[in-house]
């Protein structure tokens, strides 16, 4: 059973976006996924772009985007976990 939406909203403000998400067009994953992967640096972390330094928040966002696109299997867990 899932948590009631009001409870979820207290735990995660992003839950306010959940109700209208069913009305959105499908994500263009063929363009998004390669771009997100191009933002990963040699140390395993992700930057805001290929030219930005990697940062924990960018890395989290990249993983979340890949999960939303159904491409979480493309994340090299060991490389990300050992990012310095």
C-alpha positions in Angstrom: 0.0 0.0 0.0 1.4 3.4 -0.9 1.6 6.4 1.5 -1.3 8.9 1.3 -0.4 11.9 -0.8 -0.5 14.4 2.1 1.9 12.3 4.1 4.2 12.0 1.0 4.1 15.7 0.5 5.3 16.3 4.0 8.2 14.0 3.4 9.1 15.1 -0.1 8.1 18.5 -1.6 8.6 17.0 -5.0 5.5 15.0 -4.4 3.5 18.1 -5.3 4.4 17.4 -8.9 3.2 13.8 -8.9 -0.6 14.3 -9.5 -0.2 16.1 -12.9 2.7 13.9 -14.1 0.3 11.4 -15.8 -0.7 14.2 -18.2 2.9 14.8 -19.4 4.1 13.5 -22.7 6.7 10.7 -22.6 10.3 11.7 -21.9 12.5 11.9 -25.0 14.9 9.4 -23.4 16.9 9.0 -26.7 18.1 12.5 -26.2 18.2 12.8 -22.4 20.1 9.7 -21.5 23.2 10.2 -23.7 23.5 13.8 -22.5 23.2 12.8 -18.8 25.9 10.1 -19.3 28.1 12.7 -21.1 28.2 14.7 -17.8 29.9 11.9 -15.9 33.6 12.5 -15.1 36.5 10.1 -14.9 36.2 10.1 -11.1 32.6 8.7 -11.3 30.7 11.8 -10.3 28.4 13.9 -12.5 28.6 17.6 -13.3 25.9 20.0 -14.4 27.3 19.6 -17.9 30.4 17.9 -19.4 32.3 21.1 -18.6 31.2 21.5 -15.0 33.1 19.9 -12.1 31.3 16.9 -10.6 29.3 17.5 -7.4 27.2 15.3 -5.2 24.0 17.1 -6.0 24.6 16.8 -9.8 25.4 13.1 -9.3 22.1 12.6 -7.4 20.2 14.4 -10.0 21.8 12.4 -12.8 20.9 9.1 -11.1 17.3 10.3 -10.5 17.0 11.3 -14.2 18.3 8.0 -15.3 15.9 6.2 -13.0 12.9 8.3 -14.3 14.0 7.3 -17.9 14.2 3.6 -16.9 17.9 3.5 -17.6 19.2 3.0 -14.1 21.2 -0.1 -15.2 23.5 2.3 -17.1 24.9 3.7 -13.8 28.2 2.1 -12.9 27.5 1.7 -9.2 31.1 1.0 -8.2 32.4 4.0 -10.1 29.8 6.4 -8.5 30.2 4.9 -5.0 34.0 5.4 -5.1 33.8 9.0 -6.4 36.3 11.3 -4.7 
